Amino acid sequence: MKRNRLGLLTLAVVSALIAAPLANAAEVTEAQHLGTIERSEAKRATALLDSAVSYLQKNGPEKSFAAFNDHKGPFIDGPYYVFAVGTDGFMHADGAAPALAGKNQAQLRDAAGKPFIQDLLELAQKSPTGTVEYRWLNRTTNHLENKVSLYRKVGDTILGVGYYTPRATVEDAQNLLAKAVAYLKKWGGKTAFEAFNDPQGSFTHDDQYVFVIGIDDGEYRATGASPQLTGMNVRGLRDAAGKPLIEEMINLAKEKGSGTVDYVWRNPATNAVEAKHSLIQREGDVLLGVGYYTK
């Protein structure tokens, strides 16, 4: 009886962690829904945008656009920079790519073919502040990444500052899983599980982490996103859509040794419940998993 009560408590705790982003959705702002990583990025972007708006209001367009385009100026900070586009689509400034400035960029498309400048112009007609999402080159990492740009309309100019949102790929998940399996084989369970549970370690970063589940007992040996759940029996856990994901993982590990399980789960980087695809692999009496999220 005591064990059953503990099992129910375990599932309640885990379910609460999953459902937290959905609770009181009408009462909290979008910023409060962001995960720790994205919230930090958004805060830095907002601060730079505030500074750019103030500068434009005090110094006027000509001086401001020159400052925003200055690679050595105060409006470029690593991956954060200011861009300024007119309500007609004319690009007045782009701190990361000044070559885009001086031309009408209303038809500019992102890496996925999305006409994001046109989207921005339409959004700004409806609201003087907001966000636009697209795929763009992060010149700090030299990788194409998902980007969210905060914008603010000042007169007939739209100022924007964006931040990149971490989103691992299936290849990233495969690589991290292979790394975790190799580490477990080399160092054994105790050392490996401690490493997988370390939020500052090499097995947890952005929206990726390693989790380990006992095949016979259904207990977490490690879960990088929520180390406090280690030791809890989660065999009966269901996702936000009611899918018995752990049971499916265990059965897959027993029958095939490896594979992929799809479900919905909280993304620790965005704090949103999203579609997740976890690659799992059996090693002895445990299964290791690493997932990636898709919108």
Backbone bond lengths (Angstrom), bond angles and torsions (degrees), N, CA, C in turn:
res aa  C-N    CA-C-N  psi(-1)  N-CA   C-N-CA  omega(-1)  CA-C   N-CA-C  phi
1 M - - - 1.466 - - 1.522 110.78 -
2 K 1.335 115.58 -45.04 1.464 120.25 -179.74 1.513 110.00 -61.22
3 R 1.348 116.29 -41.84 1.464 120.22 -179.13 1.534 110.87 -64.45
4 N 1.355 115.79 -37.38 1.459 119.22 178.68 1.524 111.40 -64.73
5 R 1.343 115.05 -41.31 1.460 119.08 179.04 1.524 111.09 -62.94
6 L 1.344 115.80 -39.84 1.460 119.92 178.34 1.521 110.43 -65.16
7 G 1.348 115.42 -38.39 1.455 119.13 179.21 1.518 111.77 -63.69
8 L 1.333 116.31 -42.68 1.455 120.47 178.14 1.525 111.20 -64.30
9 L 1.342 115.60 -39.77 1.457 120.06 178.54 1.520 110.45 -63.33
10 T 1.332 116.25 -42.53 1.458 121.17 178.63 1.516 111.47 -56.91
11 L 1.329 115.66 -50.11 1.452 119.67 -177.96 1.528 111.28 -64.76
12 A 1.325 116.01 -35.03 1.465 119.46 178.59 1.515 110.79 -65.20
13 V 1.343 116.35 -41.90 1.472 120.55 -179.84 1.517 110.70 -64.11
14 V 1.341 115.92 -46.98 1.457 119.84 -178.57 1.517 110.76 -64.94
15 S 1.327 116.30 -42.84 1.463 119.74 179.51 1.520 110.95 -61.07
16 A 1.325 116.37 -36.94 1.468 120.18 178.99 1.519 110.67 -63.58
17 L 1.322 115.69 -38.60 1.462 119.43 179.42 1.517 110.91 -65.36
18 I 1.336 115.99 -35.31 1.459 119.78 179.73 1.516 110.86 -72.19
19 A 1.332 115.46 -43.60 1.456 120.15 -172.29 1.515 113.76 -81.35
20 A 1.329 117.45 -13.01 1.471 120.41 -174.02 1.516 113.82 -49.88
21 P 1.347 120.52 -43.15 1.453 119.08 -178.13 1.519 113.32 -65.67
22 L 1.370 117.51 -20.52 1.448 120.10 -176.52 1.519 112.48 -88.47
23 A 1.324 116.56 -18.06 1.454 120.04 -175.41 1.512 111.21 -71.21
24 N 1.328 115.84 140.47 1.461 122.19 176.77 1.520 113.01 52.97
25 A 1.329 116.27 36.81 1.468 120.02 -175.30 1.514 112.89 -57.96
26 A 1.306 116.82 -32.21 1.467 119.15 -177.65 1.514 112.49 -79.34
27 E 1.335 117.22 -10.11 1.457 120.16 -172.84 1.518 114.15 -105.87
28 V 1.332 117.15 -5.96 1.454 119.57 -177.91 1.512 109.87 -122.09
29 T 1.322 115.45 157.51 1.458 120.23 -177.93 1.503 110.27 -84.09
30 E 1.345 115.19 166.23 1.462 120.33 179.37 1.519 110.40 -60.66
31 A 1.327 117.78 -38.91 1.463 120.73 -178.89 1.512 111.59 -60.09
32 Q 1.343 117.35 -34.64 1.449 120.37 -178.71 1.513 112.09 -73.42
33 H 1.343 117.13 -18.02 1.450 120.51 179.25 1.533 111.58 -80.68
34 L 1.314 117.67 -18.62 1.450 120.86 -175.60 1.518 111.38 -65.14
35 G 1.341 114.75 147.16 1.449 119.65 174.99 1.518 110.15 -72.76
36 T 1.333 116.00 171.73 1.461 120.54 -176.30 1.519 112.17 -57.06
37 I 1.331 116.93 -44.18 1.461 120.78 -177.81 1.516 110.66 -65.98
38 E 1.334 116.23 -50.53 1.461 119.17 -177.54 1.525 111.46 -67.84
39 R 1.334 117.17 -33.98 1.455 120.16 179.17 1.522 110.82 -62.30
40 S 1.327 116.22 -40.57 1.460 120.68 178.93 1.521 111.17 -65.03
41 E 1.342 115.88 -42.56 1.463 120.12 179.42 1.527 110.25 -64.00
42 A 1.331 115.97 -44.43 1.459 120.48 -178.86 1.530 111.48 -63.50
43 K 1.328 116.31 -35.77 1.462 120.53 -179.93 1.524 110.84 -64.23
44 R 1.324 116.83 -42.08 1.462 120.13 179.74 1.527 111.11 -68.24
45 A 1.334 116.28 -39.43 1.458 120.15 178.73 1.525 110.65 -65.07
46 T 1.322 116.46 -40.88 1.463 120.98 179.68 1.523 111.43 -63.16
47 A 1.334 116.15 -41.16 1.469 120.05 -179.83 1.528 110.73 -62.80
48 L 1.333 116.70 -41.49 1.461 119.64 -180.00 1.532 110.44 -69.65
49 L 1.314 116.63 -37.44 1.462 119.73 178.20 1.525 110.76 -65.37
50 D 1.314 117.21 -41.74 1.466 121.03 176.78 1.527 110.73 -57.51
51 S 1.332 114.94 -43.87 1.461 120.53 -179.32 1.529 111.04 -64.26
52 A 1.336 116.25 -40.77 1.466 120.68 -179.14 1.529 111.15 -67.11
53 V 1.319 116.73 -41.84 1.470 120.98 178.66 1.528 110.13 -61.09
54 S 1.323 115.99 -46.08 1.465 120.72 179.69 1.521 111.08 -61.70
55 Y 1.332 116.38 -41.37 1.462 121.23 -178.62 1.526 110.57 -64.90
56 L 1.330 116.28 -43.53 1.459 120.63 179.62 1.525 111.21 -63.70
57 Q 1.303 116.22 -41.58 1.465 120.14 -179.08 1.532 111.99 -66.76
58 K 1.322 117.03 -32.14 1.465 121.09 -178.13 1.528 113.40 -86.78
59 N 1.342 116.82 -33.10 1.468 120.38 -170.68 1.526 115.47 -111.83
60 G 1.311 117.40 -8.94 1.458 119.78 179.08 1.517 113.08 81.85
61 P 1.345 117.15 168.76 1.461 122.25 -173.42 1.528 115.63 -62.27
62 E 1.308 118.51 -51.39 1.468 120.87 -172.30 1.527 112.07 -57.72
63 K 1.294 116.82 -53.21 1.464 120.42 -179.15 1.526 110.80 -66.06
64 S 1.319 116.76 -38.06 1.463 120.80 -177.33 1.522 111.85 -67.37
65 F 1.328 116.74 -45.37 1.464 119.43 -178.59 1.530 110.97 -63.32
66 A 1.328 116.36 -36.98 1.472 119.83 177.03 1.527 110.19 -64.02
67 A 1.325 116.48 -40.21 1.468 121.05 179.64 1.531 111.00 -67.44
68 F 1.326 116.95 -39.62 1.466 120.43 -179.25 1.529 111.03 -67.37
69 N 1.339 117.30 -28.59 1.461 121.50 -179.19 1.529 113.21 -86.99
70 D 1.316 116.61 -7.71 1.464 121.63 -175.37 1.536 110.57 -77.47
71 H 1.327 116.75 112.64 1.470 121.69 -177.69 1.520 112.63 -61.13
72 K 1.313 116.57 -26.53 1.459 120.42 -177.96 1.526 112.32 -102.13
73 G 1.310 115.94 7.85 1.453 120.66 -177.11 1.520 113.22 -85.98
74 P 1.322 116.05 -178.90 1.467 121.52 -175.60 1.529 114.48 -80.40
75 F 1.347 116.63 -1.38 1.461 118.26 -176.76 1.530 113.06 -103.37
76 I 1.321 115.17 16.25 1.464 120.62 172.93 1.519 107.49 -129.84
77 D 1.312 115.82 121.44 1.462 121.85 -177.31 1.529 108.61 -138.24
78 G 1.336 115.99 87.97 1.457 120.09 -177.73 1.524 110.54 61.41
79 P 1.339 117.90 -122.69 1.468 120.16 -179.53 1.526 113.61 -78.91
80 Y 1.336 116.83 -3.28 1.463 120.85 -178.83 1.527 109.70 -99.03
81 Y 1.322 116.11 128.92 1.454 120.81 178.23 1.524 108.73 -155.44
82 V 1.319 115.31 165.34 1.459 121.60 -177.63 1.522 109.75 -101.80
83 F 1.318 115.44 139.83 1.467 119.51 167.59 1.525 107.63 -126.37
84 A 1.318 115.26 151.00 1.465 121.19 -177.69 1.522 108.74 -133.65
85 V 1.312 115.99 122.12 1.465 120.90 -179.20 1.523 108.94 -129.02
86 G 1.336 116.33 138.23 1.450 120.62 178.33 1.519 111.06 -73.63
87 T 1.305 116.68 162.15 1.466 120.09 179.38 1.536 111.36 -66.73
88 D 1.347 116.52 -9.95 1.466 121.10 175.54 1.523 112.30 -94.37
89 G 1.354 116.49 -0.08 1.459 120.38 179.18 1.516 114.38 95.46
90 F 1.335 117.50 -0.84 1.460 120.19 -179.97 1.522 109.23 -76.00
91 M 1.341 116.53 126.19 1.460 121.56 -178.69 1.524 109.42 -85.82
92 H 1.306 116.48 111.58 1.465 121.70 -179.23 1.527 111.90 -85.50
93 A 1.321 116.70 -31.53 1.469 119.98 -178.01 1.519 110.17 -158.14
94 D 1.335 114.33 147.51 1.464 121.18 173.67 1.521 106.80 -152.13
95 G 1.319 115.56 104.83 1.455 120.28 -173.71 1.511 114.91 -60.35
96 A 1.321 117.55 -30.66 1.467 120.47 -178.06 1.523 111.84 -86.19
97 A 1.339 116.20 -29.11 1.470 120.25 -177.61 1.525 109.67 -141.48
98 P 1.334 117.45 77.19 1.466 121.32 -179.12 1.528 113.02 -55.55
99 A 1.341 116.61 -21.08 1.468 120.22 -180.00 1.524 111.34 -64.62
100 L 1.327 116.69 -21.84 1.466 119.95 177.96 1.523 111.79 -76.52
101 A 1.327 115.77 -20.97 1.466 120.62 -178.47 1.525 111.33 -74.44
102 G 1.318 114.72 153.72 1.460 119.58 178.24 1.510 113.62 88.17
103 K 1.329 117.00 7.09 1.462 121.48 -179.92 1.517 109.25 -136.72
104 N 1.323 115.75 158.41 1.456 119.69 173.98 1.519 108.10 -79.71
105 Q 1.323 116.50 121.76 1.470 121.77 -175.59 1.533 111.33 -115.24
106 A 1.315 116.94 25.92 1.464 120.00 -177.76 1.519 112.03 -59.19
107 Q 1.332 117.62 -27.78 1.465 120.74 -177.70 1.531 112.39 -99.12
108 L 1.330 117.07 8.30 1.463 120.08 -179.52 1.526 110.48 -62.65
109 R 1.321 116.16 135.55 1.465 121.41 -178.47 1.526 110.28 -118.66
110 D 1.310 115.30 155.15 1.465 119.74 179.20 1.530 109.99 -85.17
111 A 1.322 116.52 -173.13 1.465 121.56 -176.15 1.523 112.53 -64.99
112 A 1.327 117.06 -19.77 1.465 121.00 179.26 1.522 112.24 -99.44
113 G 1.319 116.39 4.37 1.457 120.33 179.23 1.515 114.75 88.58
114 K 1.307 117.04 9.28 1.464 121.15 -178.60 1.531 110.35 -80.34
115 P 1.335 118.58 128.27 1.479 121.31 178.77 1.529 110.33 -78.59
116 F 1.321 116.02 73.29 1.462 120.28 -168.91 1.530 113.83 -70.29
117 I 1.333 117.48 -27.93 1.466 118.82 176.98 1.531 109.60 -68.59
118 Q 1.320 116.65 -41.49 1.461 120.04 176.52 1.530 110.24 -62.30
119 D 1.341 115.11 -40.61 1.469 119.13 176.56 1.523 110.61 -60.65
120 L 1.342 115.94 -42.35 1.459 121.31 -179.73 1.535 110.49 -62.22
121 L 1.331 116.75 -43.81 1.459 120.68 -179.32 1.533 110.92 -62.46
122 E 1.323 115.52 -40.60 1.467 119.49 179.85 1.527 111.28 -68.69
123 L 1.330 116.03 -39.58 1.462 119.68 178.21 1.532 111.01 -64.26
124 A 1.331 115.69 -41.92 1.465 120.09 -177.90 1.527 112.10 -67.24
125 Q 1.332 117.10 -24.90 1.466 120.16 176.08 1.524 110.78 -68.47
126 K 1.339 115.11 -31.50 1.463 120.77 -176.95 1.525 112.41 -88.27
127 S 1.341 115.86 -34.61 1.459 120.15 -177.61 1.522 110.19 -146.51
128 P 1.330 118.68 136.64 1.472 120.99 -178.76 1.527 113.77 -72.73
129 T 1.317 117.59 -10.55 1.469 120.87 176.88 1.521 108.46 -138.02
130 G 1.332 115.62 154.20 1.457 119.05 178.75 1.517 111.58 165.40
131 T 1.317 115.71 -159.82 1.460 121.21 -179.39 1.520 109.59 -139.12
132 V 1.324 115.16 154.88 1.460 121.85 173.65 1.527 107.01 -136.29
133 E 1.309 117.18 139.01 1.469 122.21 -177.53 1.522 110.35 -113.50
134 Y 1.340 115.68 143.57 1.460 120.90 179.98 1.527 109.28 -166.19
135 R 1.337 116.04 176.76 1.463 122.64 177.77 1.519 107.93 -103.92
136 W 1.349 115.98 127.76 1.466 118.42 -174.26 1.521 109.81 -147.59
137 L 1.317 115.63 158.30 1.460 120.96 179.21 1.521 110.63 -74.25
138 N 1.330 115.35 123.25 1.457 120.40 172.39 1.528 106.31 -86.71
139 R 1.316 116.96 108.44 1.463 120.28 -174.02 1.525 112.70 -73.64
140 T 1.329 116.22 -8.42 1.459 119.66 174.97 1.522 111.04 -80.94
141 T 1.341 115.92 -40.23 1.474 120.64 -179.39 1.521 111.99 -100.27
142 N 1.337 116.20 -14.65 1.464 123.48 -175.89 1.529 111.91 63.21
143 H 1.335 116.52 28.82 1.459 122.00 177.68 1.521 109.68 -118.81
144 L 1.330 115.45 149.18 1.456 120.02 171.30 1.525 108.10 -75.64
145 E 1.321 116.36 128.17 1.459 120.46 -176.23 1.524 110.33 -139.67
146 N 1.321 115.16 162.77 1.459 119.92 173.81 1.524 108.64 -70.56
147 K 1.312 115.79 137.67 1.456 120.04 -177.91 1.527 110.46 -132.17
148 V 1.312 115.31 140.83 1.467 122.21 173.56 1.522 106.96 -117.45
149 S 1.319 116.31 120.92 1.470 119.63 178.11 1.522 110.06 -107.61
150 L 1.324 115.08 126.34 1.456 121.76 173.51 1.523 106.99 -84.52
151 Y 1.321 117.18 135.88 1.459 118.12 179.78 1.520 110.75 -128.26
152 R 1.329 114.59 158.24 1.458 121.39 176.31 1.529 108.17 -145.90
153 K 1.302 116.21 130.17 1.460 121.35 -179.13 1.522 109.65 -89.99
154 V 1.334 115.25 125.66 1.465 121.78 178.44 1.525 106.83 -124.82
155 G 1.330 116.57 101.90 1.457 119.68 -174.72 1.518 109.84 65.77
156 D 1.352 115.95 -125.50 1.462 119.24 178.66 1.530 112.02 -101.55
157 T 1.355 115.61 20.69 1.473 121.69 178.28 1.521 109.97 -119.06
158 I 1.315 114.60 138.25 1.466 120.51 175.89 1.525 107.41 -109.29
159 L 1.321 116.66 117.32 1.457 121.48 177.23 1.521 108.78 -97.01
160 G 1.321 115.58 141.55 1.452 119.26 -179.84 1.522 112.04 -139.89
161 V 1.311 115.56 147.89 1.464 123.12 171.74 1.529 106.20 -139.99
162 G 1.311 116.67 130.08 1.457 119.60 -176.94 1.504 113.65 -115.10
163 Y 1.318 114.06 167.20 1.464 120.90 173.15 1.524 108.11 -138.96
164 Y 1.309 115.81 152.31 1.453 121.56 -176.95 1.521 110.15 -94.31
165 T 1.318 115.58 136.05 1.461 120.76 -178.42 1.518 109.14 -103.81
166 P 1.335 116.97 126.54 1.467 120.27 -177.72 1.519 110.92 -67.80
167 R 1.323 116.39 131.96 1.455 120.88 176.06 1.526 107.76 -150.75
168 A 1.315 115.47 106.14 1.466 121.04 -176.98 1.530 110.85 -69.57
169 T 1.313 115.33 156.53 1.461 122.00 177.85 1.524 109.62 -102.85
170 V 1.332 115.81 172.94 1.463 119.88 177.05 1.526 110.15 -61.72
171 E 1.336 116.23 -34.76 1.467 119.49 177.90 1.517 111.23 -65.52
172 D 1.327 116.88 -39.09 1.467 120.87 177.14 1.529 110.14 -61.96
173 A 1.335 116.01 -42.54 1.464 120.51 179.70 1.526 110.96 -64.31
174 Q 1.305 116.59 -42.20 1.467 120.93 178.59 1.523 111.04 -60.91
175 N 1.326 115.54 -43.61 1.466 119.77 -178.78 1.522 112.27 -65.92
176 L 1.345 116.37 -42.43 1.460 119.26 -179.31 1.521 110.81 -68.74
177 L 1.317 117.87 -37.56 1.470 120.84 178.07 1.525 110.22 -64.18
178 A 1.320 117.09 -43.93 1.466 120.56 178.87 1.526 110.49 -62.20
179 K 1.311 116.45 -39.90 1.468 121.21 178.47 1.521 110.71 -63.93
180 A 1.344 116.58 -42.49 1.466 121.14 -179.55 1.523 111.51 -66.20
181 V 1.318 116.75 -42.70 1.467 121.05 179.27 1.527 110.27 -61.65
182 A 1.327 116.36 -44.86 1.465 120.64 179.56 1.520 111.09 -62.65
183 Y 1.339 116.27 -39.37 1.467 120.97 -179.89 1.524 110.46 -66.13
184 L 1.318 116.60 -42.16 1.466 120.67 179.22 1.526 110.68 -63.06
185 K 1.305 117.29 -43.29 1.471 121.34 179.77 1.530 111.26 -63.50
186 K 1.313 116.68 -37.30 1.465 120.57 -176.10 1.522 112.53 -78.34
187 W 1.342 117.59 -42.04 1.460 120.83 -170.04 1.531 114.91 -108.13
188 G 1.315 116.58 -11.67 1.457 118.52 179.87 1.512 112.66 85.61
189 G 1.345 114.40 168.90 1.457 120.87 -172.46 1.510 116.34 -59.67
190 K 1.324 118.70 -53.05 1.459 121.54 -173.51 1.528 111.76 -56.76
191 T 1.320 116.23 -51.67 1.464 120.36 -178.61 1.521 111.28 -66.20
192 A 1.336 116.10 -42.15 1.465 119.81 -178.44 1.521 111.80 -65.23
193 F 1.335 116.72 -43.73 1.463 119.40 -177.61 1.527 111.01 -64.98
194 E 1.311 116.59 -36.62 1.464 120.04 176.52 1.524 110.37 -63.55
195 A 1.321 115.85 -41.07 1.470 120.00 179.56 1.529 110.99 -66.95
196 F 1.325 116.70 -40.60 1.467 120.34 -179.81 1.528 111.48 -66.63
197 N 1.328 116.84 -28.58 1.464 121.41 -178.56 1.525 113.78 -86.14
198 D 1.318 116.96 -6.18 1.463 120.62 -176.81 1.531 109.63 -79.69
199 P 1.331 118.86 111.03 1.469 120.81 -178.09 1.523 113.65 -65.73
200 Q 1.334 116.29 -17.53 1.465 120.53 178.55 1.525 111.94 -102.48
201 G 1.320 116.33 4.09 1.454 120.67 -176.33 1.521 113.41 -85.21
202 S 1.324 114.69 -175.82 1.464 120.44 -175.11 1.522 113.52 -82.67
203 F 1.338 117.37 -1.65 1.466 120.14 -179.68 1.529 111.99 -105.07
204 T 1.315 116.68 6.24 1.466 121.61 177.76 1.516 108.72 -136.96
205 H 1.311 116.79 116.22 1.465 119.44 175.98 1.533 109.65 -159.51
206 D 1.316 115.03 141.51 1.459 122.81 -178.42 1.530 110.21 51.33
207 D 1.339 117.89 -120.78 1.465 119.80 -177.73 1.527 112.42 -100.40
208 Q 1.316 116.94 16.41 1.461 120.79 -179.11 1.519 112.61 -115.90
209 Y 1.324 115.19 143.30 1.462 121.70 175.17 1.524 108.65 -160.96
210 V 1.307 115.11 162.64 1.464 121.72 179.08 1.520 108.91 -99.88
211 F 1.334 116.20 139.60 1.466 119.72 170.66 1.531 108.45 -127.88
212 V 1.331 114.49 150.29 1.468 121.14 -178.79 1.525 108.07 -133.23
213 I 1.342 116.08 133.52 1.463 121.60 -177.87 1.519 109.63 -130.27
214 G 1.326 116.66 135.79 1.451 120.97 176.05 1.519 110.08 -69.78
215 I 1.323 117.00 130.79 1.461 120.77 -176.77 1.523 111.71 -71.98
216 D 1.306 117.42 -36.11 1.469 120.48 -177.98 1.522 113.21 -84.46
217 D 1.333 117.22 -39.56 1.467 119.31 -175.50 1.529 114.54 -102.34
218 G 1.339 117.67 -9.99 1.457 120.30 178.25 1.517 114.58 69.52
219 E 1.334 117.54 18.34 1.461 120.81 -177.84 1.527 111.59 -95.76
220 Y 1.327 114.10 145.18 1.457 119.89 173.85 1.529 108.85 -68.84
221 R 1.323 116.50 125.12 1.459 120.83 169.27 1.534 109.52 -89.91
222 A 1.324 113.96 -29.65 1.468 119.89 178.74 1.516 108.45 -163.47
223 T 1.325 115.87 149.08 1.465 121.69 171.94 1.521 107.39 -156.79
224 G 1.308 116.08 104.68 1.457 121.51 -171.82 1.513 115.75 -58.51
225 A 1.334 117.61 -29.54 1.464 120.12 -178.85 1.522 112.24 -77.79
226 S 1.343 117.12 -27.03 1.474 121.55 -178.77 1.529 109.93 -144.50
227 P 1.325 117.73 72.72 1.469 121.20 -177.38 1.529 113.27 -56.50
228 Q 1.337 116.81 -24.14 1.456 120.38 -178.53 1.528 112.44 -66.04
229 L 1.327 116.77 -14.05 1.467 119.94 179.93 1.525 112.37 -87.71
230 T 1.316 117.71 -4.56 1.461 121.43 179.86 1.529 110.57 -56.26
231 G 1.322 115.72 132.02 1.461 121.57 -179.68 1.513 113.76 94.25
232 M 1.317 117.50 -9.50 1.459 120.56 -179.39 1.524 111.16 -84.58
233 N 1.315 116.41 141.99 1.455 122.11 176.67 1.525 108.36 -83.06
234 V 1.324 115.80 116.29 1.461 120.36 -176.08 1.528 112.24 -120.05
235 R 1.321 116.49 19.41 1.461 119.98 -177.80 1.536 111.47 -55.44
236 G 1.314 117.94 -38.63 1.457 121.11 -177.55 1.520 114.58 -87.38
237 L 1.325 117.09 7.17 1.467 120.92 -177.21 1.530 111.53 -65.50
238 R 1.323 115.73 137.51 1.458 121.88 174.50 1.525 109.23 -120.27
239 D 1.319 115.24 153.08 1.458 118.01 179.53 1.526 109.91 -81.64
240 A 1.335 116.60 -174.96 1.459 120.85 -175.85 1.519 112.82 -64.77
241 A 1.338 116.64 -16.99 1.463 120.71 178.33 1.529 111.95 -99.34
242 G 1.349 116.20 3.08 1.456 120.11 177.77 1.515 115.38 90.73
243 K 1.312 117.83 9.51 1.465 121.36 -177.94 1.527 110.39 -82.10
244 P 1.351 119.00 131.68 1.476 121.89 178.53 1.524 110.99 -78.88
245 L 1.312 116.47 75.65 1.456 121.58 -169.28 1.532 114.00 -65.76
246 I 1.334 116.91 -38.43 1.464 119.54 -177.57 1.527 110.47 -68.35
247 E 1.317 115.75 -43.38 1.460 120.02 177.57 1.528 110.57 -59.94
248 E 1.323 115.73 -39.45 1.463 119.61 178.62 1.524 110.94 -66.38
249 M 1.327 117.22 -39.62 1.466 120.46 177.77 1.526 111.30 -62.86
250 I 1.337 115.87 -44.78 1.464 120.74 -178.26 1.525 110.30 -63.83
251 N 1.316 117.11 -44.16 1.465 120.65 179.62 1.524 111.03 -63.98
252 L 1.332 116.34 -40.38 1.464 120.46 178.93 1.525 110.59 -64.35
253 A 1.328 116.66 -41.62 1.463 120.97 179.25 1.521 111.15 -63.77
254 K 1.329 116.60 -39.73 1.462 120.74 -179.92 1.531 112.04 -69.19
255 E 1.330 115.60 -41.50 1.457 120.04 -173.85 1.528 113.97 -82.30
256 K 1.332 116.59 -39.83 1.463 119.24 -173.68 1.523 114.33 -122.22
257 G 1.326 116.81 -16.31 1.460 119.67 179.32 1.511 114.19 88.42
258 S 1.331 116.63 -27.13 1.469 120.14 179.21 1.526 109.01 -161.07
259 G 1.321 115.12 167.36 1.458 119.69 179.17 1.515 111.01 157.37
260 T 1.323 116.44 -165.15 1.457 122.29 -177.64 1.523 110.37 -128.27
261 V 1.323 115.87 137.27 1.461 121.80 176.85 1.523 108.03 -120.77
262 D 1.321 116.36 128.60 1.460 122.32 -179.10 1.525 110.04 -103.39
263 Y 1.327 116.65 137.02 1.462 121.54 179.36 1.523 108.75 -164.30
264 V 1.314 117.21 -176.37 1.468 119.93 176.21 1.522 108.40 -113.50
265 W 1.339 115.76 139.49 1.463 120.20 -171.01 1.515 109.56 -156.14
266 R 1.322 115.92 158.63 1.465 120.35 178.78 1.525 111.21 -72.21
267 N 1.312 115.62 126.74 1.452 121.34 175.44 1.531 107.60 -84.83
268 P 1.351 118.35 117.29 1.470 120.05 -176.68 1.525 113.81 -65.40
269 A 1.331 117.29 -19.17 1.463 119.50 -179.32 1.516 111.85 -83.70
270 T 1.337 117.18 -38.47 1.460 120.92 -177.51 1.523 112.68 -102.80
271 N 1.322 116.87 -16.43 1.457 124.59 -177.32 1.530 112.57 68.21
272 A 1.323 116.71 12.12 1.464 121.39 178.76 1.526 109.77 -98.96
273 V 1.329 115.99 150.70 1.461 120.83 173.47 1.523 107.00 -82.28
274 E 1.328 116.05 118.70 1.463 121.74 -173.32 1.526 110.63 -132.62
275 A 1.320 115.41 167.84 1.463 120.23 174.48 1.527 108.41 -67.94
276 K 1.335 116.18 130.14 1.454 120.68 179.49 1.526 109.86 -125.27
277 H 1.313 114.33 145.25 1.462 120.84 -179.25 1.526 106.48 -127.56
278 S 1.333 116.32 108.06 1.465 119.74 -176.12 1.518 111.48 -102.56
279 L 1.324 114.31 126.81 1.453 121.17 173.91 1.523 107.01 -87.57
280 I 1.339 117.16 127.04 1.462 119.58 -178.96 1.524 110.23 -122.32
281 Q 1.331 114.53 152.57 1.464 120.64 178.40 1.524 109.61 -145.71
282 R 1.313 115.77 134.20 1.463 120.43 179.63 1.520 110.56 -84.18
283 E 1.323 114.64 136.57 1.460 121.63 172.91 1.522 106.83 -137.25
284 G 1.334 116.72 102.01 1.451 120.14 -178.13 1.513 111.56 65.75
285 D 1.325 116.63 -124.19 1.466 120.54 -176.77 1.529 112.80 -97.61
286 V 1.325 117.37 15.31 1.463 120.48 177.16 1.522 110.36 -131.75
287 L 1.320 115.47 161.97 1.456 120.96 171.25 1.519 107.67 -118.85
288 L 1.306 116.33 140.06 1.456 122.52 176.47 1.515 108.16 -107.05
289 G 1.319 116.28 144.57 1.448 119.70 179.61 1.516 112.78 -140.90
290 V 1.324 114.62 148.24 1.470 122.45 172.91 1.521 105.87 -142.48
291 G 1.316 116.37 132.59 1.457 119.37 -177.94 1.508 113.77 -118.62
292 Y 1.317 114.69 170.23 1.461 121.73 171.83 1.520 107.42 -137.24
293 Y 1.329 116.24 152.59 1.459 121.94 -173.93 1.525 111.13 -107.68
294 T 1.327 114.54 148.17 1.459 120.25 173.50 1.523 108.43 -133.69
295 K 1.325 116.21 149.50 1.459 120.28 178.64 1.522 109.33 -88.54
